[in-house]
Amino acid sequence: MRSLSKTNLADTAVEAIRTEILRQRWTIGEKLPNEAALSAMLSVSRGTVREAVRVLVSQGYLETRQGSGTYVLSTADTSRPLTMARRAGLRDQFEARLALDAQAARLAALRQTPAAIAGLRALLTERGNYEGGDKTAFIARDLAFHQAVIAASGNSVLVGMFDFFSALITETIEATLGEDLPEPDMAAHAAIVDAIESGDPDAADAAVRRFMAPVLSSLDRLLMS
């Protein structure tokens, strides 16, 4: 495994480790070298290795076992265009995310404060639009915005659910950065904040549903093709 020299170290580390997995340097069920060893192999920080492993776990290549280490879960190329099974699984994930986001937005509208709205707008500005480049960093910014919407609901159980399913939610975000599904733009995100600020829970619910509708429609077309 060659050391990395690109500026975008996290994405490059993901690709380097994924390539070795696809080449079956490590077989399914085999334990990966620890963080320190991978860090030395790639000439990157342990934090970068940790982030790369997290991404590969969310993509289904690896699994982490508490107190044991990180193991290869699959050597199949999940970066290829969406298969029928993956499309169906993603639709289930988006439906579940829609239910969570819509209810959180309703509660956020009822409990909105100037500070919460200002925080959402700041995170949205920081998020920006994805124009290529550092995909991992963009996903983290997008996830932070949606996490803040959940937090604005004031419901600790919804917050806990979001945290528990964060890997699946990350996968839904990543899926919209490929060629198969549309990525909701800044206007769609801003519409959610505007609806929450209005204090109208029905408007907030509707904004989230409009946000998700193009993605779900695209998945339906792919499933029928």
C-alpha positions as CSV (number, residue, x, y, z in Angstrom):
1,M,0.0,0.0,0.0
2,R,1.5,3.3,-1.1
3,S,1.7,6.3,1.1
4,L,-0.6,9.2,0.3
5,S,0.4,12.6,-1.0
6,K,-2.9,14.2,-2.2
7,T,-4.4,17.2,-0.4
8,N,-7.7,15.4,0.2
9,L,-6.3,12.8,2.6
10,A,-9.5,11.4,4.0
11,D,-11.1,10.6,0.6
12,T,-7.7,9.3,-0.7
13,A,-7.3,7.1,2.4
14,V,-10.8,5.7,1.8
15,E,-9.9,4.9,-1.8
16,A,-6.6,3.3,-0.9
17,I,-8.1,1.0,1.7
18,R,-11.1,0.2,-0.5
19,T,-8.7,-0.8,-3.3
20,E,-6.9,-3.2,-1.1
21,I,-10.2,-4.7,0.1
22,L,-11.4,-5.2,-3.5
23,R,-8.0,-6.8,-4.4
24,Q,-8.7,-9.1,-1.4
25,R,-5.5,-8.2,0.4
26,W,-7.6,-9.0,3.4
27,T,-10.4,-11.7,3.0
28,I,-13.9,-11.5,4.4
29,G,-13.8,-11.9,8.2
30,E,-10.1,-11.0,8.4
31,K,-9.0,-8.3,10.8
32,L,-7.4,-5.2,9.4
33,P,-4.1,-3.8,10.8
34,N,-4.7,-1.5,13.7
35,E,-4.9,2.3,13.3
36,A,-1.2,2.8,14.0
37,A,-0.2,0.3,11.4
38,L,-2.5,1.7,8.8
39,S,-1.4,5.2,9.6
40,A,2.2,4.2,9.0
41,M,1.3,2.4,5.7
42,L,-0.5,5.4,4.3
43,S,1.6,8.1,5.9
44,V,-1.4,9.9,7.3
45,S,-2.6,10.6,10.8
46,R,-4.5,8.1,12.9
47,G,-7.5,10.5,12.8
48,T,-7.5,10.3,9.0
49,V,-7.4,6.5,9.2
50,R,-10.3,6.5,11.7
51,E,-12.4,8.7,9.4
52,A,-11.6,6.4,6.4
53,V,-12.7,3.4,8.4
54,R,-15.9,5.1,9.4
55,V,-16.8,5.8,5.8
56,L,-15.9,2.2,4.7
57,V,-18.1,0.9,7.6
58,S,-21.0,3.0,6.3
59,Q,-20.5,1.7,2.8
60,G,-20.6,-1.9,4.0
61,Y,-17.0,-2.9,3.4
62,L,-15.9,-3.1,7.0
63,E,-17.4,-3.7,10.5
64,T,-16.0,-2.7,13.8
65,R,-16.2,-4.9,16.8
66,Q,-16.0,-3.3,20.2
67,G,-12.8,-4.1,21.9
68,S,-11.7,-6.4,19.1
69,G,-10.9,-4.3,16.0
70,T,-12.0,-3.7,12.4
71,Y,-12.9,-6.6,10.1
72,V,-13.6,-7.0,6.4
73,L,-17.4,-7.5,5.9
74,S,-17.5,-7.5,2.1
75,T,-15.1,-7.5,-0.9
76,A,-17.8,-6.7,-3.4
77,D,-17.6,-3.3,-5.2
78,T,-20.4,-1.3,-3.7
79,S,-19.3,1.8,-5.5
80,R,-20.7,0.5,-8.8
81,P,-24.0,1.9,-10.1
82,L,-26.9,1.1,-7.7
83,T,-28.0,-2.5,-8.0
84,M,-31.7,-3.4,-7.7
85,A,-31.2,-4.7,-4.1
86,R,-29.3,-1.6,-3.0
87,R,-31.9,0.7,-4.6
88,A,-34.7,-1.0,-2.7
89,G,-32.6,-0.8,0.5
90,L,-31.9,2.9,-0.1
91,R,-35.6,3.6,-0.6
92,D,-36.4,2.0,2.8
93,Q,-33.6,4.2,4.3
94,F,-35.0,7.4,2.7
95,E,-38.5,6.6,3.9
96,A,-37.3,6.1,7.4
97,R,-35.3,9.3,7.2
98,L,-38.3,11.2,5.9
99,A,-40.4,10.0,8.9
100,L,-37.7,11.1,11.3
101,D,-36.9,14.5,9.6
102,A,-40.6,15.4,9.1
103,Q,-41.5,14.9,12.7
104,A,-38.4,16.7,13.9
105,A,-39.2,19.6,11.6
106,R,-42.8,19.8,13.0
107,L,-41.5,20.0,16.6
108,A,-38.8,22.4,15.6
109,A,-41.4,24.8,14.1
110,L,-43.4,24.6,17.3
111,R,-40.3,25.2,19.5
112,Q,-38.3,27.5,17.2
113,T,-36.1,30.2,18.8
114,P,-34.0,32.9,17.1
115,A,-30.9,31.2,18.3
116,A,-31.9,27.9,16.8
117,I,-32.8,29.5,13.5
118,A,-29.5,31.5,13.4
119,G,-27.6,28.2,14.1
120,L,-29.4,26.4,11.3
121,R,-28.7,29.2,8.8
122,A,-25.0,29.3,9.8
123,L,-24.7,25.5,9.3
124,L,-26.4,25.8,6.0
125,T,-24.0,28.5,4.8
126,E,-21.1,26.3,5.9
127,R,-22.6,23.4,4.1
128,G,-22.7,25.1,0.7
129,N,-23.4,23.1,-2.5
130,Y,-21.4,20.1,-3.5
131,E,-19.2,20.9,-6.5
132,G,-16.9,17.9,-6.4
133,G,-13.8,17.6,-4.4
134,D,-13.8,16.5,-0.7
135,K,-16.9,14.3,-0.5
136,T,-16.2,13.2,3.1
137,A,-16.0,16.7,4.3
138,F,-19.2,17.8,2.5
139,I,-21.1,14.8,3.9
140,A,-20.0,15.8,7.4
141,R,-21.2,19.4,6.8
142,D,-24.5,18.2,5.4
143,L,-25.0,15.7,8.3
144,A,-24.3,18.5,10.8
145,F,-27.1,20.6,9.3
146,H,-29.6,17.8,9.5
147,Q,-28.5,16.9,13.0
148,A,-29.2,20.5,14.0
149,V,-32.7,20.3,12.6
150,I,-33.3,17.2,14.8
151,A,-31.8,18.9,17.8
152,A,-34.1,21.9,17.2
153,S,-37.0,19.6,17.8
154,G,-36.1,19.5,21.5
155,N,-36.9,15.8,21.6
156,S,-34.1,13.8,23.1
157,V,-35.5,10.5,21.7
158,L,-35.4,11.8,18.1
159,V,-31.9,13.1,18.7
160,G,-30.9,9.6,20.0
161,M,-32.6,8.0,17.0
162,F,-30.7,10.2,14.6
163,D,-27.4,9.4,16.3
164,F,-28.1,5.7,16.3
165,F,-28.9,5.7,12.6
166,S,-26.2,8.2,11.6
167,A,-24.3,5.6,9.5
168,L,-27.5,4.9,7.5
169,I,-28.2,8.6,7.2
170,T,-24.7,9.2,6.0
171,E,-25.2,6.6,3.3
172,T,-28.4,8.4,2.1
173,I,-26.4,11.6,1.8
174,E,-23.6,9.9,-0.1
175,A,-26.0,8.3,-2.5
176,T,-27.2,11.7,-3.7
177,L,-23.6,12.6,-4.6
178,G,-23.4,9.9,-7.3
179,E,-25.0,9.8,-10.7
180,D,-28.2,8.0,-9.9
181,L,-30.0,10.3,-7.5
182,P,-30.4,14.0,-7.3
183,E,-28.8,16.0,-4.5
184,P,-31.3,18.4,-2.7
185,D,-29.9,21.8,-3.4
186,M,-29.4,24.8,-1.1
187,A,-32.8,26.2,-1.9
188,A,-34.5,22.9,-0.7
189,H,-32.5,23.0,2.5
190,A,-33.2,26.7,3.1
191,A,-37.0,26.1,2.6
192,I,-36.9,23.8,5.6
193,V,-35.3,26.5,7.7
194,D,-37.8,29.1,6.5
195,A,-40.7,26.8,7.3
196,I,-39.4,26.1,10.8
197,E,-38.9,29.8,11.4
198,S,-42.5,30.4,10.4
199,G,-43.6,28.4,13.4
200,D,-46.1,26.4,11.3
201,P,-45.6,22.6,11.8
202,D,-47.6,21.7,8.7
203,A,-45.4,24.0,6.6
204,A,-42.2,22.4,8.1
205,D,-43.5,18.9,7.4
206,A,-44.4,19.8,3.8
207,A,-40.9,21.4,3.3
208,V,-39.2,18.2,4.3
209,R,-41.5,16.1,2.0
210,R,-40.8,18.4,-0.9
211,F,-37.1,18.0,-0.1
212,M,-37.3,14.2,-0.2
213,A,-39.7,13.9,-3.1
214,P,-37.2,14.1,-6.1
215,V,-35.0,11.5,-4.5
216,L,-37.8,9.1,-3.8
217,S,-39.2,9.6,-7.3
218,S,-35.8,8.8,-8.8
219,L,-35.5,5.7,-6.7
220,D,-38.9,4.6,-7.9
221,R,-37.9,5.1,-11.6
222,L,-34.7,3.1,-11.0
223,L,-36.6,0.3,-9.4
224,M,-39.0,0.1,-12.3
225,S,-36.2,0.2,-14.9
